[in-house]
Amino acid sequence: MDVEDFDVSDDGRFIAYVINEDGVSRLRLLDPATGRVRNANLPAGDIVGLSIAPWGQIAFTLASATSPGDAFVLDPGTMAVTQWTHSETGGLDPRVNRAPELVTVTSFDGLKVSGLLYRPDPARFPGKRPLIVNIHGGPEGQSRPGFLGRANYLVNELGIALFLPNVRGSTGYGKAFVARDNGPFKREDAVRDIGAFLDVLAQDPALDASRFGDAGGSYGGYMCYASAIRFAGHFRAAQCTVAISNFVTFLEHTQSYRRDLRRVEYGDERDPVQRAKLIEISPLTRIREIKVPLFVVTGGNDPRVPPSEAAQVVGAVRANGGEVWHMIAADEGHGYRKKANVDYNFWADVLFWQKYLLN
């Protein structure tokens, strides 16, 4: 549990602070004279920009399932919360978006890991629903219960459940948790965390365990490949974006300004022992074990994960007779930013999931 932000009132009567509790921002007020703590009643979401006005009101921005990121004010006397802005949502009613459920499991070594599960409306989509497990990048990152944006279409219109896991190495759970995947000899422990989630999700009576999909971007793209290999029997398809496929070639070709930083996280390919382990755990080494259809998304100008990482996988899978969709935007880098490319990518994703999860 991390303290993410705080502010002290001008008169010193209280301290407002935000903690990260399994990805959810919790706003609390502390009376330093008595030690009393009061909790603000807010939707599950992500708070930024906390500030106390000279007259005592507390302002902040909150993003949640139903709010893309709006200004809220808390009265410290009454604890009443007022939403000051209502962001544009393109004519869609954000109130239909469903807040996520927290799923906590015990991994192979006793470590508690958690994630966020977004379920479709059971009244509109009865019966067992397909699921996409979408793994965040970083690995120093965290999936939080903010606004899903266009991903709401998958849940609200296609009836696909969405699970966002926070495996070991994620931020928000303390320094020890962040370091639990460091180096090549601990890297696959994070992949094994996905297996612990799958064991629990497969038993959920509202989910169809025969229609699970695997997704992720950047480091999450590595996790996407690795999970499709290790848990081949659990996934029907995998959509991996700007993904690391071989840790050695990645470290050798990523931009020099970030290479040393990545060596601290993943391992040093110049050391023979670490190099051998990096090759062993790289998805490209076990690419023949990927039996499900892949959708590989690449940025042609990516300085972080070079497009050669995708080309290696696409070529190897096709050589093995596997099916691969490959999208490469020549004018994009590490993740798509231009609207035309983002839109094209999204609708291609929809077609991919419709074919392999819904049909």
C-alpha positions in Angstrom: 0.0 0.0 0.0 1.6 3.3 -1.2 0.9 6.9 -0.1 0.6 8.6 -3.5 -0.2 12.2 -2.6 -0.9 14.5 0.4 -1.5 18.1 1.4 -1.7 20.0 4.7 -4.4 22.5 5.4 -3.2 26.1 5.9 -4.3 26.1 9.5 -2.7 22.7 10.2 -5.9 21.2 11.5 -5.9 18.2 9.1 -3.8 16.4 6.5 -5.5 15.0 3.3 -3.7 12.1 1.8 -4.3 9.4 -0.9 -3.3 5.8 -0.5 -3.1 3.2 -3.3 -5.1 0.2 -2.0 -4.9 -2.6 -4.6 -5.0 0.0 -7.3 -7.9 2.0 -5.9 -7.2 5.5 -4.6 -8.5 6.1 -1.1 -8.8 9.7 0.2 -8.4 10.1 3.9 -8.2 13.0 6.3 -5.9 12.8 9.4 -6.3 15.0 12.4 -2.7 15.3 13.6 -3.8 16.4 17.1 -5.9 13.4 17.9 -4.7 10.8 15.3 -8.3 10.4 14.1 -8.7 9.3 10.4 -11.8 9.9 8.3 -12.4 8.2 5.0 -14.0 9.9 2.0 -16.8 8.1 0.3 -15.8 8.0 -3.4 -16.2 5.7 -6.4 -13.4 3.2 -7.0 -11.0 5.1 -9.1 -7.6 6.9 -9.5 -7.1 10.3 -7.8 -4.5 12.9 -9.0 -3.9 16.5 -8.3 -4.9 16.7 -4.6 -4.9 20.2 -3.3 -6.4 22.0 -0.2 -7.7 25.5 -0.8 -6.9 28.3 1.8 -10.5 28.1 3.0 -10.2 24.3 3.6 -12.0 22.6 0.7 -10.1 19.7 -0.9 -10.0 19.5 -4.7 -8.8 16.6 -6.8 -9.3 14.9 -10.1 -10.9 11.4 -10.1 -11.0 9.0 -13.0 -13.4 6.0 -12.5 -15.5 3.6 -14.5 -18.1 6.3 -15.0 -15.8 9.4 -15.2 -13.0 9.9 -17.6 -11.3 12.3 -15.2 -13.3 15.0 -13.5 -12.8 17.7 -10.8 -14.3 16.9 -7.4 -14.4 18.9 -4.2 -14.6 17.4 -0.6 -15.9 19.5 2.3 -13.8 18.5 5.3 -16.5 19.5 7.7 -19.4 17.5 6.3 -17.3 15.0 4.2 -19.8 15.8 1.4 -18.4 15.3 -2.2 -19.4 17.5 -5.1 -18.5 16.8 -8.7 -17.6 20.0 -10.4 -17.1 18.9 -14.0 -18.7 16.3 -16.3 -16.3 15.3 -19.1 -17.4 14.8 -22.7 -18.0 11.1 -23.5 -19.0 11.4 -27.2 -22.7 11.1 -26.5 -22.3 7.8 -24.6 -23.9 7.4 -21.2 -21.0 6.6 -18.8 -23.4 5.5 -16.2 -23.8 2.1 -18.0 -20.1 1.3 -17.4 -19.7 -1.2 -14.7 -17.1 -0.8 -11.9 -14.6 -3.6 -11.6 -14.4 -6.2 -9.0 -11.2 -6.9 -7.1 -9.9 -10.4 -7.5 -7.2 -11.6 -5.1 -5.4 -14.9 -5.4 -2.5 -16.7 -3.8 0.3 -17.4 -6.3 2.6 -20.5 -6.4 4.9 -19.2 -3.6 2.2 -17.9 -1.3 2.4 -14.3 -2.5 -1.0 -12.5 -2.7 -1.6 -10.9 -6.1 -4.7 -9.1 -7.4 -6.4 -7.7 -10.4 -9.5 -5.9 -11.6 -12.4 -7.8 -13.3 -14.9 -5.9 -15.5 -18.0 -8.0 -16.2 -20.6 -7.4 -18.9 -24.2 -6.6 -17.8 -25.6 -10.1 -17.1 -29.1 -8.9 -18.1 -27.9 -8.0 -21.6 -25.4 -10.8 -21.9 -26.7 -13.8 -19.9 -24.7 -17.1 -19.6 -21.0 -17.7 -19.5 -19.0 -14.9 -21.1 -15.6 -14.9 -22.8 -12.7 -13.1 -21.1 -9.6 -11.2 -22.1 -6.7 -11.1 -19.7 -4.9 -7.8 -20.5 -1.5 -7.4 -18.8 0.0 -4.0 -18.3 3.4 -2.9 -19.4 6.3 -1.5 -17.4 6.7 -3.8 -15.6 6.8 -0.9 -13.2 3.2 0.0 -13.7 -0.2 -0.8 -12.3 -3.7 -1.5 -13.7 -6.1 0.9 -11.9 -9.9 1.3 -11.9 -9.9 4.4 -14.2 -12.0 5.0 -17.3 -11.7 2.2 -19.8 -12.5 4.5 -22.8 -12.9 2.5 -26.0 -12.3 -0.8 -24.2 -15.8 -0.2 -22.8 -17.0 -1.4 -26.2 -15.7 -4.8 -25.6 -17.5 -5.1 -22.3 -20.7 -3.2 -23.0 -21.3 -4.0 -26.7 -19.6 -7.4 -27.3 -20.2 -8.9 -23.8 -16.5 -9.8 -23.2 -15.3 -9.7 -19.7 -12.0 -7.9 -19.1 -9.4 -8.8 -16.5 -6.5 -6.5 -15.7 -4.0 -8.4 -13.4 -1.2 -6.8 -11.3 1.4 -9.4 -11.2 4.6 -9.2 -9.0 6.8 -6.3 -10.3 3.8 -4.0 -10.4 3.9 -0.7 -8.6 1.5 0.3 -5.8 2.3 -2.6 -3.4 5.6 -1.5 -1.9 9.3 -1.7 -3.0 9.7 -5.4 -2.1 6.8 -6.3 -4.4 8.2 -4.2 -7.3 11.6 -6.0 -7.0 10.1 -9.6 -6.9 10.5 -10.1 -10.7 13.9 -8.4 -11.1 16.6 -10.2 -13.2 16.3 -13.2 -15.5 16.0 -15.8 -12.7 12.9 -14.2 -11.2 11.2 -13.1 -14.5 9.0 -16.1 -15.0 7.6 -15.9 -11.5 5.4 -13.1 -12.8 4.2 -15.4 -15.6 3.3 -18.0 -13.0 1.2 -15.4 -11.3 -1.0 -15.4 -14.4 -1.5 -19.1 -13.8 -2.8 -18.5 -10.3 -5.4 -16.0 -11.7 -6.4 -18.5 -14.4 -7.0 -21.2 -11.9 -9.5 -19.0 -10.1 -11.1 -17.3 -13.1 -11.7 -20.6 -14.8 -13.9 -21.6 -11.9 -16.1 -18.5 -12.1 -19.6 -19.6 -13.0 -20.2 -16.5 -15.1 -17.0 -16.9 -17.3 -16.5 -19.4 -20.1 -13.1 -20.9 -19.5 -13.0 -22.3 -23.1 -13.1 -18.7 -24.5 -10.2 -16.9 -22.7 -8.0 -14.5 -24.7 -4.5 -13.1 -23.8 -3.4 -9.6 -24.4 -0.7 -7.1 -23.4 1.6 -4.3 -24.6 5.4 -3.7 -24.3 6.5 -5.7 -21.2 2.9 -6.8 -21.1 3.5 -8.0 -24.6 6.2 -10.2 -23.4 3.8 -11.5 -20.8 1.3 -12.0 -23.5 3.6 -14.3 -25.5 4.9 -16.0 -22.4 1.4 -16.7 -21.0 0.3 -18.1 -24.4 3.2 -20.5 -24.3 3.0 -21.6 -20.6 -0.8 -21.7 -20.4 -1.5 -22.9 -23.9 -4.5 -24.9 -22.8 -6.2 -21.8 -21.2 -6.1 -19.4 -24.1 -7.9 -19.4 -27.5 -6.0 -16.4 -29.0 -3.5 -13.8 -28.1 -3.1 -10.1 -29.1 0.4 -8.8 -28.2 1.4 -5.2 -28.9 5.0 -3.7 -29.2 6.2 -6.8 -27.4 9.6 -8.1 -26.3 10.1 -11.5 -28.0 13.8 -12.1 -27.2 15.4 -10.4 -24.2 18.9 -10.5 -25.7 18.1 -9.0 -29.1 15.8 -6.5 -27.3 18.6 -5.3 -25.0 21.1 -5.2 -27.9 18.8 -3.0 -30.1 16.8 -0.9 -27.8 17.9 2.8 -27.7 21.2 3.2 -25.9 19.8 5.9 -23.5 17.7 3.3 -21.8 19.7 0.1 -22.1 21.4 0.2 -18.7 18.1 0.9 -17.0 16.6 -2.2 -18.6 19.5 -4.3 -17.7 18.8 -3.6 -14.1 15.3 -4.8 -14.6 15.7 -7.8 -16.9 19.3 -8.8 -16.7 22.6 -8.1 -18.4 23.0 -9.8 -21.7 26.8 -9.2 -21.6 27.1 -11.6 -18.6 27.3 -15.2 -20.0 25.2 -16.8 -17.2 22.5 -14.1 -17.4 22.6 -14.2 -21.2 21.9 -17.9 -21.2 19.0 -17.5 -18.9 17.6 -14.5 -20.9 17.6 -16.7 -24.0 16.0 -19.6 -22.1 13.0 -17.5 -20.9 12.5 -15.6 -24.1 9.3 -16.4 -26.0 11.1 -16.7 -29.3 13.0 -19.7 -27.8 9.7 -21.6 -27.3 7.8 -20.1 -30.2 6.8 -23.6 -31.6 4.7 -24.0 -28.5 2.4 -21.1 -29.5 -0.6 -22.9 -31.0 -3.2 -20.2 -30.8 -3.8 -17.4 -33.4 -1.7 -14.3 -32.7 -2.3 -10.7 -33.5 1.0 -8.8 -33.3 0.9 -5.0 -33.3 4.1 -3.0 -34.1 5.3 0.6 -34.3 7.6 1.0 -37.3 9.6 3.7 -35.4 9.6 2.2 -32.0 12.8 3.2 -30.1 12.0 1.1 -27.1 11.0 -2.3 -28.5 12.3 -2.3 -32.1 10.0 -3.7 -34.8 12.5 -6.5 -35.3 11.1 -8.0 -32.1 7.8 -8.5 -33.8 9.3 -9.6 -37.1 11.1 -12.5 -35.4 7.8 -13.8 -34.0 5.7 -13.3 -37.1 8.3 -15.0 -39.3 8.8 -17.9 -36.9 5.1 -18.6 -36.3 4.3 -18.5 -40.0 7.2 -20.8 -40.8 5.7 -23.2 -38.3 2.4 -23.0 -40.1 0.7 -20.9 -37.4 -1.7 -18.1 -37.9 -0.6 -14.5 -37.3 -2.3 -11.2 -37.9 0.4 -8.5 -38.1 -0.3 -4.8 -38.1 2.6 -2.3 -38.4 2.2 1.4 -38.5 5.3 2.9 -40.1 4.7 6.4 -38.6 4.2 5.2 -35.0 6.6 4.5 -32.1 6.0 2.6 -28.8 2.3 2.5 -28.9 0.0 4.2 -31.4 -0.9 7.9 -30.9 -2.4 9.1 -34.2 -6.1 8.8 -34.3 -6.3 7.1 -37.7 -3.9 4.4 -36.5 -5.5 4.0 -33.1 -9.0 3.6 -34.7 -7.7 1.1 -37.3 -6.0 -0.9 -34.6 -9.0 -0.9 -32.3 -11.4 -2.2 -35.0 -8.8 -4.8 -36.1 -8.7 -5.9 -32.4 -12.5 -6.1 -32.5 -12.5 -8.3 -35.6 -9.8 -10.5 -34.1 -11.7 -11.1 -30.8 -15.0 -11.5 -32.7 -13.5 -14.3 -34.8 -11.7 -16.1 -32.0 -13.7 -15.5 -28.9 -17.2 -14.9 -30.0 -17.6 -17.2 -33.1 
